[in-house]
Structure formats: structure tokens, C-alpha cells
Amino acid sequence: MEKFTYQNRSMGFKERHAVKLQDLLYQQMQEDSEFCDVTLLIGDVKVKAHWCVLVGCPFFQSLHDSGMKESFEGSIRLSYGEPWAMKEALKFLYIGTVQVDFNHVKELLEAAEYLQITDMKKCCNDYLHLIDITDTNCVQLALLSSLYDLDLYNKAFQYLRGHLPSVLEGEDALTLTKESVLSLLTDETLTYVPQENFFIFINKWVNQELEERQQYYSDLFLALNLENIPRTMLTDQFENNTLISKNEECKSKLSKLLAKYASGDLIECKDTKEVIILCGGSGPGIYIGHILLPFSDYMSLNNVFGYVVDEKRWTEFSPMPCAIRRPLIVCDDVGNIFIYDQSNNLETNIYIYQYTTAERTWSSIKVILPENSEPFAVLSMVMCQNRLFFLASGNVAKPSSSSRNVKSWQCFLLEVNRENGESKIRAILFPRNENSEASACVIANRYICVIGSKLGDKVKPRQKINSVCVCYEVATDRVTKLPKGCNNEQYLFDYDGNIMTARPGKTNVRVYSFTKRKWEMRRDLAIPLPVELPERTDYAFVNHKNEFYIFGGKGGEAKEPLKSALTFSHETKSWEKVEDIPEAIFGSGICVGKLPSDMVRCHIKCPHCVYSTPRSRANYNLVHSDLDDEDDDEDYSLDDYSYDYNSDMSLWEEDEDDDNMELIDDPDDYWFY
């Protein structure tokens, strides 16, 4: 008979036994049992404990192994921190738990840090993560996290920076260190906080502990941007602030600034800022390698960015109601923004998106076409004397036609009433064909100038590039055909109140002088190719105050969208790199506008916008949508128009990547516009 073999097994209740042993040791400590072999002197109280338990933390382990008298006398004095917190730390070594509340967490962290009890420190850290960060506790949380190296620091400090105006009004802010205050003053992303708020705060902060902190006042005051503080406030402080009057550096800086105001060399901070606005366009997408239809997908964008010219920084506005690949954009005198989607060309229903800055509202204007008119294509959109115009192309009756039914393909100016959407043809400019090109710009807020080339009713073989420049004076409703001499460059802009046509890399620059009434060749104004990626295409450009700006575009071997931005100075004849666009884009709409200072206060990396996004601060009151709005409501601001290709990647897994065709229209495909 075969002998049966029994297997050995480990039996018992390991966790239950550990808990019983833990409770027994803790009970002995509480009862000052004779089995305890070390005495802790905590304040005025003696507490007996076990070396075998204490050496579980590095502090007591080092004492025991050091050979110091504490290790053989059996008595250790703990005079650091609060006695009750030390008792809680000792208790934690026995039972592994600790009672934490917000009012006493600092003392517990202090004890855990001193005794090097990492698990107890983690318990305090986990407790703090459960607390809702508010304006009243963010400073204390940030200071605690910084002092004891807790991972809550980034979250607490980000909240502090994002709610700084209200935080600075609280008493906790006065406990910030000098280094923390200085870092806030020099943080370029905190432009949303008025400088006068910082000025008031540093005076309160120094006066809180005057004897100790007045030595720091000079460093803090000199870090302020005094030009952004109201002049009346500075004058009052110069006369009444003893902290300034006692410090020669502060007094000198302020007196020089006030002298500039008095002499007229410096103008007080304006209520508006000059901003270059970029909207829409296309950005990087996802490559789809389908065997039948492979393409590199560019995603249309609905972002609206602003480059604050004086401060040389970017900001972000509330996004457009929908993504627009080929937008046209203009801005009126009070900062209202108007955007037209060129993909709607030749449609019966034409809409313009309007952003009203005073109400922070996106709305739409339905353009009512002139009576008996046919759908047309919009080539350009301009704003002159607060009046909105389209440069359009379509079939209209010639002014000289005896019958209104005789129509031909013409370029014309169409004015759109912003209040009711009614439109009226103001001027028929010239006949055109599918090869014709036209562009427009506003000169001195007085004229709308249009240059057309390859004109005529019909396409002619070997057609000459005959360019015509027509000038429409808005106030008088008068059309003037300017003398010959312009070229066919589509880069048309205002240069010192005159018309300038130019293109980077070309020397045949022409300028029309309204005083001389003639075109002049100005090779001295030639714009060289950009120093960075000179082969770039499809970029947005604008000329502002004798500075020629280009933004984004496509460049490199792969013709990828670009983030880079450059400016060319007509005075220094040199290119200079400016801050990159927040996103890589090409084909975006661009214009220059004067916007309210409050609208552009936020930095592109503004911490406040993390909690109050530009989208959430806008209202979307549209009367239409060309999009498939799945929830059938009128609020397009929260709808998701993007498509996640990654979720359907299984459809393309077996496809071969044998073609790199781009499904993006070539600029030449827009000849019919």
C-alpha cells in the first residue's frame, strides 16, 4: 500500500495576533508597566515606553545606536514642539493612527517631521487633501506644504495665484514670507491683478511687523509697475506714505515718474489697449492612414487670441461659437469683434458672428441681401468709420445697363447694417473672371482701397496682369480710380496714411501718396524674407505702426502648422522674434483693434483662467447654427464639435500608410471667391 504524504501548511491569524500584540504594548505604555524599558520626558510629564517600539522610527533608532547616555540611562527628553503633539506621535508609533483636525495639523506635522515618522506625516498630508481649498485657507495650506514638503503645495499655491485679489484682502496673506510676496510681484502671469492691489498689500504687509519688515520695502516697491497705478493714487502716496518718504530709492523712482506725468512725457494708463487679434484657422490634427483615403487631418479651430502690442504678450478671449477654417475678422471703435466664415460663400443665408465686449456675448447677424441679388462670394471684410463692408464678388447689374436684368460678374462693395443686417451695394468696382484677384484695406479710417488684377469679363490667353486700384471714400460715398502704377501684390496695407503694396522677399514696393496723388517705387521699404523659416506659407499678417507682423503659417519639410511669430521694423530694417502663438495655426483671420483694458488683463497662462475660463465668462446668444447641435439647444458654448479619431482607430488598423495626401484646399482653389 502506497504511503500517504501530508503537506505542511502555515495556520493562524497573523493580523489578529499583530493587533493583540499592538494593543498589549500600548496598554503597558499607558499603565507605566514594568515591562517598559525607557522613559520619555515630554514637558512636565513622564511617559514610559518600549525601545522595541520606538526604534521603528529613525529618530529613536539613531539615539539607541549612537551610544549616547540616553541609550543606556533609559531616559529621553523631548523638548521640541507641543507636548500634546509629541504624545500623539508616540501613540502613533504604537497603534498607527492619529486624530487630525485643521486647527492642529501644523503641530502634528511638526512632531512627525522632528521624529521622522513618515507614515504620520503622510496621514496629515492625506487629511489636507480632503479639505476644500478656499480663499481663507489657501495661504496657510501653501505655507504648511512648503514648510513640510507636502505634495499639496502646487495645488494650494495655484489656487492662491488664481484668486489673488481676494486672498490679499485676508489676514492670512500677511503671514507670507518676503520671498513669497516678491515672487508674486514679479510673476508675469499675474497681470489680471491690478498693480494698485499689490501696492496696497505691500504697505499692509510691511506695517504688520514694521520693525522687522521695513528693510524689505524697497525691494518690494521697486518690483511694482508704477505706470499701471492711477496717477492720483501715486500723488497721494508720495505726499503721505512714510515708508516711501524714508526710503531714497523709492522716493526717487516715484518722483521721476510724477515728473514725467507733469511734463507730458508720459500719458496716464489708458482704458484701452491696442491688440492684434487672431481667430480660427487650422491646427495640427491626427494622421489617418486609411488605404482608400489616407490623409493628414488639420483641425479647424475656434480659438480667439490677442497679442497685446505694448506689453508684448498673449491673451485669450472667449472662443467663437464654432470652429472656422477660413475666417475674416474686423473690430470696431469700441472693441466689438465681427467674424465671417468664408466657407459660407455663395450661400443664400449669410451670417456674421459678433462679440460684444461690454456684454461679453457672442451673437449672430443675419445678412439680408439686396433685392433681386444673387448669392455672392466675400473676398474681404473691412471696418471703416464704424461701418461694416464686404468686398464681394458676384453677378450684379452694371450701373450703365439699360435693363436691370443684364448682369455680369463684378467686384463690389457691400455695406452691412450691424443693427438689422440689411445690406446695400455701395460701389461696383470692376468686372472680373475666374483668374481675377482682389484685396482691400482701410486707409486712415477714411478710405477703403481695393486693388484688382487680371480683370475683365472673360479669361484671355496670355492675359496681362493689369492692376487697378479703386478708392472708396466712406464719408462722401465717392469712388475714385487711382492713377496707374500699382502692382498686383495682394499684401495691401496702410503705411503712414498712404497705400502700400509689398510682399516679403520682393523689392517692387509701391506706395501711393494721397498728397502727391501718384504711385512711387519705394525699394527702401522692401521687406526681406523672414529669418526663421523663410519658406513658410499661409501665415496671417498685418501692418501696425510701421511694424509688419506675421503669425503662424505652414513650414518645414512636412509643411506643419507653426507657432512662431515675427515682426519686421520698417525703421530698423530688421526682423525680430516675438512670443510664440499659444497654438500652432495657419490660415487664421487677423485684425488690429483697441480693446478695453479689462478684456486683455489676463495673461495667456493666467492662473485665474484655470478657475474661470474665457468660455465660461461669455454668453452665447445665437439665432442660428450651421452645425449639428445634438442637444438641440441654443447654447453652443458647451457643445463639443471635435471628433476623437483614437476611439475609432480599430477601423484603420489594417490600412497601409502609402499616401500622405492632405485634405486641405490649396490657396489657388479659392479663385472663385
C-alpha positions in Angstrom: 0.0 0.0 0.0 1.3 3.5 -1.0 2.1 5.7 1.9 0.1 9.0 2.0 2.1 12.2 2.5 0.6 15.1 4.3 1.5 18.7 3.3 2.7 21.3 5.8 0.6 24.5 6.0 1.0 27.8 7.8 -2.0 28.2 10.0 -3.1 31.0 12.3 -4.4 34.6 12.4 -1.4 36.8 11.6 -3.3 40.2 11.5 -5.4 39.4 14.6 -2.3 38.4 16.5 -0.5 41.6 15.4 -3.4 43.7 16.6 -3.5 41.9 20.0 0.2 42.4 20.4 -0.1 46.1 19.5 -2.9 46.6 22.0 -0.9 44.9 24.7 2.1 47.1 24.2 0.0 50.2 24.1 -1.8 49.2 27.3 1.6 48.6 29.0 2.7 52.1 27.9 -0.5 53.7 29.3 -0.2 51.8 32.6 3.6 52.5 33.1 4.2 48.8 33.1 7.4 47.3 34.5 7.9 45.8 31.0 8.6 49.3 29.6 12.3 49.9 29.4 12.7 53.6 28.5 11.2 56.8 29.9 10.3 59.8 27.8 10.2 63.3 29.4 7.6 65.3 27.4 7.1 68.7 29.0 6.3 68.0 32.7 5.1 64.5 32.1 6.9 61.2 32.2 5.8 58.6 29.7 7.2 55.0 29.8 7.6 53.2 26.5 9.4 50.2 24.8 12.6 50.6 23.0 11.5 47.8 20.6 8.6 50.1 19.5 10.4 53.4 19.5 13.2 52.2 17.2 10.6 51.8 14.5 11.3 55.4 13.6 14.7 56.8 12.5 14.9 59.4 15.3 14.9 56.9 18.2 16.9 54.3 16.2 19.7 56.8 15.9 19.6 57.6 19.6 19.7 54.0 20.5 22.6 53.2 18.2 24.6 56.3 18.9 25.9 55.2 22.3 24.8 58.4 23.9 23.7 58.5 27.5 20.0 58.2 26.5 20.6 54.7 25.2 21.9 53.3 28.5 20.3 55.6 31.1 16.8 54.8 29.7 15.6 58.4 29.8 15.0 60.7 26.8 13.8 64.3 27.0 11.7 65.6 24.1 11.5 69.4 24.5 10.7 70.2 20.8 7.2 71.2 19.7 3.9 71.0 21.6 3.9 68.3 24.3 0.4 67.0 23.3 1.6 66.6 19.7 4.6 64.6 20.8 2.3 62.3 22.8 0.2 61.9 19.7 3.3 61.0 17.7 4.3 58.4 20.4 0.8 57.0 20.3 1.0 56.7 16.5 4.1 54.5 16.9 2.0 52.1 18.9 -1.3 52.0 17.1 -0.6 53.5 13.7 -3.5 56.0 13.7 -3.8 59.7 14.6 -6.7 62.1 15.1 -6.2 65.1 12.8 -8.1 68.4 12.5 -7.3 71.5 10.6 -6.6 73.7 13.6 -3.9 71.4 15.0 -2.4 69.8 11.9 0.6 72.1 12.0 1.7 70.8 15.4 1.2 67.2 14.3 3.3 67.8 11.2 6.0 69.5 13.3 6.2 66.5 15.6 6.2 64.0 12.7 8.9 65.9 11.0 11.1 66.2 14.1 10.7 62.5 15.0 11.0 61.4 11.3 7.7 59.5 11.4 7.0 59.4 7.7 3.7 57.5 7.9 2.2 60.0 10.4 3.3 62.8 8.1 1.6 61.1 5.2 -1.6 60.8 7.3 -1.6 64.6 7.8 -0.9 65.1 4.1 -3.8 62.8 3.2 -6.1 64.7 5.5 -5.2 68.1 4.0 -6.0 66.7 0.5 -9.6 66.1 1.8 -10.1 69.8 2.6 -11.7 72.1 0.1 -9.2 74.9 -0.7 -10.7 78.4 -0.2 -9.7 82.0 -0.1 -9.3 81.8 3.7 -7.2 78.7 4.0 -5.1 78.6 0.8 -2.3 80.7 2.3 -2.0 78.5 5.3 -2.1 75.4 3.2 0.6 76.7 0.9 2.8 77.7 3.8 2.4 74.3 5.5 3.0 72.4 2.3 6.1 74.4 1.6 7.5 74.1 5.1 7.0 70.3 5.4 7.5 69.5 1.7 3.9 68.2 1.1 2.7 67.4 -2.4 -0.3 69.6 -1.8 1.8 72.7 -2.3 1.3 73.0 -6.1 -2.4 72.7 -5.8 -2.7 75.2 -2.9 -0.3 77.7 -4.4 -2.1 77.5 -7.8 -5.3 78.3 -6.1 -3.7 81.2 -4.2 -2.4 82.7 -7.5 -5.8 82.1 -9.2 -7.7 84.0 -6.5 -5.1 86.5 -5.5 -7.2 89.8 -5.3 -9.5 88.3 -2.7 -6.7 86.4 -0.9 -4.6 89.6 -0.5 -7.5 91.2 1.4 -7.4 88.4 4.1 -5.3 88.4 7.3 -3.5 85.1 6.3 -1.8 86.8 3.4 0.1 89.0 5.9 1.9 85.8 7.1 3.5 85.3 3.7 7.3 85.4 3.6 9.2 88.2 1.9 10.3 85.7 -0.8 6.7 84.7 -1.5 5.5 88.3 -1.8 8.3 89.2 -4.1 7.7 86.1 -6.3 4.0 87.2 -6.7 5.1 90.8 -7.6 7.4 89.5 -10.3 5.2 86.8 -11.7 4.4 87.9 -15.3 1.3 85.7 -15.5 -0.5 87.7 -12.7 -1.4 90.6 -15.0 -5.0 90.1 -14.0 -4.3 91.5 -10.6 -4.3 95.4 -10.6 -1.0 96.9 -9.6 -2.8 99.1 -7.1 -3.9 96.0 -5.3 -0.3 94.9 -4.9 0.7 98.4 -3.8 -1.9 98.5 -1.0 -0.9 95.0 0.1 2.8 95.5 0.4 2.1 98.6 2.6 -0.2 96.4 4.8 2.3 93.6 4.9 5.3 95.8 6.0 3.3 97.6 8.6 2.1 94.3 10.1 5.6 93.8 11.5 7.2 97.1 10.8 10.5 96.8 12.7 11.4 93.5 11.0 9.9 94.1 7.5 10.6 97.7 6.7 14.1 96.7 5.4 12.3 94.8 2.6 10.1 97.6 1.5 12.5 98.9 -1.1 12.8 95.6 -2.9 9.0 95.2 -3.0 8.2 98.7 -4.1 10.8 98.7 -6.9 9.2 95.5 -8.2 5.9 97.3 -8.9 4.9 98.6 -12.3 4.1 102.1 -11.2 2.9 103.2 -14.7 -0.1 100.9 -14.2 -1.1 102.5 -10.9 -3.5 105.5 -11.1 -1.7 108.8 -11.1 -3.9 110.3 -8.3 -3.1 107.3 -6.1 0.7 107.8 -6.7 0.5 111.5 -5.9 -1.3 110.9 -2.6 1.2 108.2 -1.6 4.1 110.4 -2.5 2.8 113.0 0.0 1.5 110.8 2.8 3.3 107.5 2.7 6.1 107.5 5.3 7.6 104.2 4.0 8.3 105.9 0.7 9.5 109.2 2.2 12.0 107.4 4.4 13.5 105.4 1.5 15.5 107.4 -1.0 15.3 104.7 -3.8 11.5 104.5 -3.6 11.1 108.3 -3.3 13.4 108.9 -6.3 11.6 106.4 -8.5 8.2 107.8 -7.7 9.2 111.5 -8.1 10.8 110.8 -11.5 7.6 109.1 -12.7 5.4 112.0 -11.4 7.7 114.5 -13.2 7.2 112.6 -16.5 3.4 112.9 -16.0 3.7 116.6 -15.3 5.9 117.3 -18.3 3.6 115.3 -20.7 6.4 112.8 -21.5 4.2 110.1 -20.1 0.4 109.7 -20.5 -1.6 108.0 -17.8 -2.6 104.4 -18.3 -5.4 104.3 -20.9 -8.7 102.4 -20.6 -7.9 100.6 -23.9 -5.1 98.5 -25.3 -4.0 98.0 -28.9 -4.3 94.3 -29.7 -3.6 92.2 -32.7 -6.4 89.6 -32.8 -6.1 86.1 -34.3 -9.1 83.9 -34.7 -9.9 80.5 -36.2 -7.7 78.9 -38.8 -6.4 75.3 -38.8 -4.1 73.5 -36.4 -2.5 70.1 -36.1 -4.7 67.1 -36.4 -4.3 63.3 -36.5 -2.9 61.3 -39.4 -5.4 58.8 -40.7 -3.8 56.0 -42.8 -6.8 54.5 -44.5 -5.9 52.5 -47.6 -8.7 54.2 -49.7 -8.5 57.7 -48.2 -5.3 58.4 -46.3 -4.9 62.0 -45.2 -3.2 64.3 -42.8 -6.1 65.9 -41.0 -5.9 69.6 -40.0 -8.5 70.5 -37.3 -10.4 73.8 -37.7 -10.1 76.0 -34.6 -12.5 78.3 -32.7 -9.8 80.0 -30.6 -9.5 83.8 -30.4 -6.1 85.0 -29.3 -4.9 88.6 -28.7 -1.4 89.9 -28.9 -1.1 93.0 -26.6 1.3 95.2 -28.6 2.6 97.4 -25.8 3.1 94.6 -23.3 4.3 92.0 -25.9 2.3 89.2 -24.5 -0.6 87.0 -25.5 -4.1 86.7 -24.0 -7.1 84.6 -24.9 -10.7 85.7 -25.4 -13.9 83.7 -25.3 -13.8 81.2 -28.2 -16.0 81.6 -31.3 -19.4 79.7 -31.3 -17.9 77.2 -33.8 -14.6 76.3 -35.5 -13.9 78.3 -38.6 -11.2 77.3 -41.1 -11.0 80.5 -43.2 -12.3 83.4 -41.1 -12.4 87.1 -41.8 -12.3 89.4 -38.8 -12.7 93.1 -38.1 -13.0 95.2 -34.9 -15.0 98.5 -34.4 -14.0 101.5 -32.4 -15.3 100.2 -29.0 -13.7 96.7 -29.4 -16.6 94.7 -30.7 -15.4 91.9 -32.9 -17.0 90.7 -36.1 -16.1 87.4 -37.8 -17.3 86.0 -41.1 -16.8 82.4 -42.3 -15.6 82.3 -45.9 -16.7 78.7 -46.2 -20.3 80.1 -46.4 -19.5 81.8 -49.7 -22.2 81.6 -52.3 -24.8 80.6 -49.6 -28.2 82.1 -49.6 -28.1 82.6 -45.8 -25.1 84.7 -44.7 -24.3 85.2 -41.1 -21.7 87.3 -39.2 -20.6 86.4 -35.7 -20.4 89.3 -33.4 -18.7 89.5 -30.0 -20.0 92.4 -27.9 -17.3 93.3 -25.4 -19.5 95.3 -23.0 -21.8 92.3 -22.5 -19.3 89.6 -23.2 -21.7 88.0 -25.6 -21.4 86.1 -28.9 -24.4 86.7 -31.2 -25.0 86.4 -34.9 -26.2 88.9 -37.5 -28.1 87.5 -40.5 -27.2 89.5 -43.6 -30.3 90.4 -45.7 -29.2 90.5 -49.3 -30.2 93.4 -51.6 -33.4 92.9 -53.5 -33.1 90.7 -56.6 -29.5 89.9 -55.8 -27.8 86.5 -56.3 -25.6 84.7 -53.8 -22.1 86.1 -53.8 -18.6 85.3 -52.5 -17.0 87.5 -49.9 -13.3 88.3 -50.6 -12.6 90.5 -47.7 -14.3 92.3 -44.8 -13.3 95.8 -43.5 -14.5 98.2 -40.9 -14.2 101.9 -41.7 -15.7 104.8 -39.6 -17.5 102.1 -37.6 -19.3 100.9 -40.7 -19.0 97.3 -41.9 -18.3 96.4 -45.5 -17.8 93.3 -47.6 -15.6 93.2 -50.7 -17.7 90.8 -52.6 -17.8 89.1 -56.0 -21.0 88.0 -57.8 -23.4 88.7 -60.6 -24.9 92.2 -60.4 -26.4 94.6 -62.9 -23.9 97.1 -64.4 -24.6 100.7 -63.5 -24.8 101.6 -67.2 -27.2 98.8 -68.1 -30.5 99.9 -69.6 -32.1 96.8 -68.1 -31.7 95.6 -64.6 -31.9 92.0 -65.8 -28.5 92.3 -67.6 -26.0 91.1 -65.0 -22.3 90.4 -65.1 -19.6 89.1 -62.8 -18.4 92.1 -60.8 -16.4 93.0 -57.7 -18.4 95.4 -55.5 -18.5 96.9 -52.0 -21.5 95.9 -49.9 -22.3 97.7 -46.6 -24.0 95.7 -43.9 -26.1 97.4 -41.3 -24.9 95.9 -37.9 -28.3 96.6 -36.3 -30.7 94.8 -38.6 -28.4 93.0 -41.1 -29.7 94.9 -44.1 -27.1 95.3 -46.9 -26.7 97.7 -49.7 -24.3 97.8 -52.7 -22.3 101.0 -52.3 -20.0 100.7 -55.3 -19.4 98.4 -58.2 -15.7 98.4 -58.7 -14.6 96.4 -61.8 -15.6 93.3 -63.8 -13.8 90.1 -63.1 -13.3 86.5 -64.2 -12.1 83.3 -62.6 -8.5 84.4 -62.9 -9.1 87.8 -61.2 -7.6 88.7 -57.9 -8.7 91.4 -55.5 -7.8 92.6 -52.0 -8.8 95.5 -49.8 -7.6 97.6 -46.9 -8.7 100.7 -44.9 -6.5 103.8 -45.1 -6.6 106.4 -42.3 -10.1 105.3 -41.3 -11.3 107.3 -44.3 -10.8 105.3 -47.5 -11.5 101.7 -48.5 -8.9 100.9 -51.1 -9.2 97.9 -53.4 -6.6 96.5 -55.8 -7.7 94.1 -58.5 -5.6 92.3 -61.2 -6.3 90.1 -64.2 -9.6 91.8 -64.7 -12.2 91.7 -67.4 -15.4 89.9 -68.3 -13.6 87.0 -69.9 -10.4 85.0 -69.5 -7.9 85.9 -72.1 -5.0 83.8 -73.3 -1.7 85.3 -72.1 -3.8 87.8 -70.1 -1.7 90.7 -68.9 -1.6 91.4 -65.2 -3.2 94.7 -65.4 -3.7 96.0 -61.9 -6.3 98.6 -61.0 -6.7 100.4 -57.7 -10.0 101.9 -56.7 -10.5 104.1 -53.7 -13.9 104.5 -52.0 -14.3 107.5 -49.6 -16.8 106.3 -47.0 -18.0 109.7 -45.8 -18.8 111.1 -49.3 -19.8 107.7 -50.9 -17.4 108.6 -53.7 -15.4 106.2 -55.8 -12.1 107.2 -57.4 -10.0 105.2 -59.7 -6.4 105.9 -58.8 -3.7 106.5 -61.4 -1.9 103.6 -63.0 1.3 102.4 -61.3 0.2 99.9 -58.7 1.4 96.3 -58.8 -0.6 93.1 -58.3 0.7 92.2 -54.8 -2.1 91.0 -52.5 -0.2 92.4 -49.5 -2.0 95.7 -49.2 -1.9 97.9 -46.1 -1.8 101.4 -44.6 1.6 103.0 -44.4 1.6 106.4 -42.7 -1.8 107.2 -44.1 -0.8 106.0 -47.7 -1.4 102.8 -49.6 1.5 100.4 -49.6 1.7 97.1 -51.7 4.5 94.8 -50.8 5.5 91.2 -50.3 8.3 89.7 -48.2 11.3 88.9 -50.4 10.2 91.3 -53.2 11.7 94.7 -53.9 9.0 96.2 -56.1 7.3 98.0 -53.3 4.8 100.7 -54.4 3.4 103.5 -52.3 0.5 105.7 -53.3 0.7 109.2 -51.8 -2.6 110.9 -51.3 -0.8 114.3 -51.2 1.2 113.7 -54.4 -1.6 111.7 -56.0 0.7 109.3 -57.6 2.4 105.9 -57.1 6.0 105.7 -56.2 8.5 102.9 -56.3 10.0 102.5 -52.8 12.6 99.9 -52.8 13.9 101.3 -49.5 10.7 99.9 -47.9 11.3 96.4 -49.2 10.6 93.6 -46.6 13.1 90.8 -46.7 12.1 87.2 -46.2 11.7 86.2 -42.5 14.9 85.0 -40.8 13.0 82.0 -39.4 11.5 79.5 -41.9 11.5 81.9 -44.9 9.7 79.4 -47.0 6.6 79.5 -44.7 3.2 79.9 -46.3 -0.4 80.6 -45.4 0.5 82.8 -42.4 -1.5 85.7 -41.0 0.0 89.1 -41.5 -0.8 92.7 -40.5 1.0 96.0 -40.6 0.6 98.1 -37.5 2.5 101.4 -36.7 5.3 100.7 -39.2 5.7 97.2 -37.9 4.9 94.2 -40.2 3.8 91.2 -38.2 3.5 87.6 -39.4 1.9 84.8 -37.3 2.0 81.0 -37.7 1.6 79.5 -41.2 3.0 76.2 -42.5 6.7 75.5 -42.8 9.4 72.9 -42.8 9.7 69.8 -44.9 6.3 68.4 -43.7 4.5 71.8 -44.0 3.4 71.5 -40.4 1.5 74.3 -38.7 3.7 76.8 -36.9 3.6 78.6 -33.6 6.3 81.1 -34.3 5.6 84.9 -34.7 7.9 87.6 -36.1 7.8 91.3 -36.7 9.7 93.5 -39.2 10.5 97.0 -38.3 10.4 99.5 -41.2 12.7 101.8 -39.2 15.5 99.4 -38.3 15.0 97.1 -41.3 15.3 94.0 -39.2 13.2 91.0 -38.2 12.6 90.3 -34.5 11.1 87.3 -33.0 8.1 87.8 -30.7 6.4 85.5 -28.2 5.1 82.3 -29.9 1.4 81.9 -30.6 -0.3 79.8 -27.9 -1.2 77.2 -30.6 0.3 76.2 -33.9 -2.1 77.6 -36.6 -2.3 78.6 -40.2 -4.9 80.4 -42.3 -6.2 82.4 -39.3 -8.1 85.7 -39.5 -6.3 88.8 -38.2 -7.0 92.4 -37.4 -5.9 95.2 -35.1 -8.3 96.6 -32.6 -8.5 98.8 -29.5 -10.0 96.7 -26.7 -10.9 97.6 -23.1 -8.0 97.0 -20.8 -10.1 94.8 -18.6 -10.7 92.5 -21.6 -7.0 91.9 -22.1 -5.9 91.9 -18.5 -5.3 88.1 -18.3 -2.0 86.6 -19.4 -2.2 83.6 -21.8 -1.1 81.4 -18.8 -3.3 83.3 -16.3 -3.9 81.1 -13.2 -7.2 82.8 -12.6 -8.5 81.5 -16.0 -8.0 77.9 -14.7 -10.9 78.5 -12.4 -12.9 81.0 -14.6 -12.2 80.1 -18.2 -12.8 82.6 -21.0 -15.5 80.3 -22.3 -17.4 80.3 -19.0 -17.3 84.1 -18.9 -19.1 84.6 -22.2 -22.7 84.2 -23.2 -23.7 82.6 -26.5 -26.9 84.0 -27.8 -27.1 82.8 -31.4 -30.2 82.8 -33.6 -28.8 80.1 -35.9 -26.2 77.4 -36.2 -24.8 75.7 -39.3 -23.6 72.9 -37.1 -25.3 69.7 -36.0 -26.1 70.6 -32.4 -27.0 67.3 -30.9 -28.7 68.7 -27.8 -31.0 71.0 -29.8 -30.4 73.9 -27.5 -29.3 77.5 -28.3 -26.2 77.3 -26.1 -23.3 76.4 -28.4 -20.6 77.3 -25.9 -20.6 73.9 -24.2 -21.1 71.7 -27.3 -18.2 69.5 -28.5 -17.6 69.8 -32.2 -14.4 67.8 -32.2 -14.0 64.2 -33.3 -11.9 61.7 -31.4 -10.2 59.6 -34.0 -8.5 57.5 -31.4 -11.8 56.0 -30.4 -12.3 54.5 -33.8 -8.7 53.5 -34.6 -9.8 49.9 -35.0 -11.3 50.9 -38.3 -7.9 51.7 -39.7 -5.6 49.2 -38.0 -5.0 47.1 -41.2 -4.6 50.1 -43.5 -1.3 50.8 -45.2 0.3 54.2 -44.8 1.1 54.5 -48.5 0.0 58.0 -49.2 0.5 61.4 -47.5 -2.2 63.3 -49.3 -3.5 66.3 -47.4 -7.2 67.0 -47.4 -6.7 70.8 -47.3 -7.7 73.1 -50.0 -4.8 74.7 -51.9 -5.0 78.6 -51.7 -5.4 78.6 -55.5 -8.7 76.7 -55.1 -10.2 79.9 -53.8 -10.1 81.7 -57.2 -13.9 81.8 -57.4 -14.1 83.9 -54.2 
